[in-house]
Amino acid sequence: MEVLAILIPVSLFLGGLGLAAFFWTLKSKQYDDPKGDAHRILSDEYDDKPKP
């Protein structure tokens, strides 16, 4: 039971760290691509081969 005194704060800290990283990605607009996927799916150009 004494191990819970260590594991609970560590897990709360790591969860908070993950939540802070998620909010940072939202703030830095890493998920904003409103037109990219819509145009990419309709494009005739394929990305199968690297461009020279």
C-alpha angles and dihedrals in degrees: 000000000000089000089066089066087064102034098051097055091042092052092046090050093049092046090051090048091053092047091050090050090051093051089047090055090050092050093049090052097238091149097051112108105128098166103024101084094038092055095038094058092052096045121111092209114097125207095211095115129039116252115251 
